[in-house]
Amino acid sequence: MTVPEPRAGLRALFDAAVRAAQPAHVLPAHLPPPPKGRTVVVGAGKAAAAMVHALEAHWPSDAPLSGCVVTRYGHVPPRPAGVRARVEIREAAHPVPDAAGLAAAEHILSLVQGLTPDDLVLCLISGGGSALLTLPLDGITLADKQAINQALLHSGAHIGEMNTVRKHLSRIKGGRLAAACAPASVLTLAISDVPGDDPAVIASGPTVADDSRCSEALEIVERYGIAVPDLVRRAWLALDPTWETPKPGDPRLAKARVQVIATPLQSLQAAADLAASWGLRAHILGDAMEGESVEVGRAHASLALAAAQGHGVFERPCVLLSGGETTVTVKPLPEGEALGRGGRAGEFCLGLAQALQGQAGVWGLAADTDGIDGIEDNAGALVTPDSLARATALGLDVATHQRRHDAYAYFQGLGDLVVTGPTHTNVNDFRAIWIA
């Protein structure tokens, strides 16, 4: 097979990773037989609408099927031809929740009331569900949740820490949704976007027993300096049981099980297989990398530089692949400077480009597999051997753009944004470094 040029090849690797996690491919094999009673579908996430379409296409036409899921605005794909709509799809805001998400969560919780042992709840979960499935505990307002969520996103906290806090502010996360479904059976089909693929972390585990505690949530907000209402702080300090999540062994969750149907590693392997078909060595560095995005970019650059200069552990030509979820810590800017635009993938690419210093024969791509880097309209960005030189000619300084968290403007100026639109799945960050 002909080896593509690096720019096109990197995009093809990303597309292969996304394709491997599409609900239409991964969901049908995991569907159970219809139960004796009703089947109620609930769920949330950026892939939720595509998961519903795959379910509707393969569920027996004569078997009862109803319910509601919520996805991000603009993340509902066209319904496949000939597939009858049987499950309601709602849209809401991400990553900061809104009133539409609150209403959808209330509706979903109402749908699972009064079920019997003969009924089945199919819960379709994917990344993004934490913000989309928002239902605050009594005494917490939507505005409170929005402020806390925004602060968490800017704090540098990793996804497990953020979801520990979210679970202890919610009436539906951290196993509470599964508890509400009892005595019905619950099968959760999940597309993982979290390091380690822990079902308790994906979308804050609405159907999974939670072993974290209120005291841990309090420690996290204090460590990152995140303000919470006095009511919350008092409840967490008092270890108020009404604020605690269902724990392992809770009898209400005895009939709840989870199947993870797509993972970051599976998508990385699909990309590696494609690279191998071109005759390129493909090395998966890991599927659960965490850390500050710029620093992770610099670490990847050091590996690529060594390979390009012929003294590393990787022999060129090759491709280095990695996944996971990095973080961006937003710090106060000097007076007069405004915060820019961008997300984790763009920040990674800034760090990569700066550290590569125009090394010949090295290209890179980082993109979020949901098609959205942060809250922008791009999935990520491309780095080429001449990125820094072209940027300098345009008056773009990589260090300034790093400080302002303004990766979007930097790579937009270069014409190197990766724009895909919503992909209708989500297995988190995808990174590929091509060493020719």
Secondary structure, DSSP 8 states (H G I E B T S, - for coil): -----HHHHHHHHHHHHHHHT-HHHHSGGG-----SS-EEEEEESTTHHHHHHHHHHHS-TTS--EEEEEEETT------TT----SEEEEE-SSS--HHHHHHHHHHHHHTTT--TT-EEEEEEETTHHHHS--B-TT--HHHHHHHHHHHHHHT--HHHHHHHHHTTBSSTTTHHHHHHTTSEEEEEEE--STT--TTTGGG-TTS-----HHHHHHHHHHTT----HHHHHHHHTT-GGGS---TT-GGGTTEEEEEEE-HHHHHHHHHHHHHHTT-EEEEEEEEE-SBHHHHHHHHHHHHHHHHTT-SSS-SSEEEEEEE--B-------TT-------HHHHHHHHHHHHHTT-TTEEEEEEETTS-STTSS-SEEEE-TTHHHHHHHTT--HHHHHHTT-HHHHHHHHT-EE-----S----EEEEEEE-
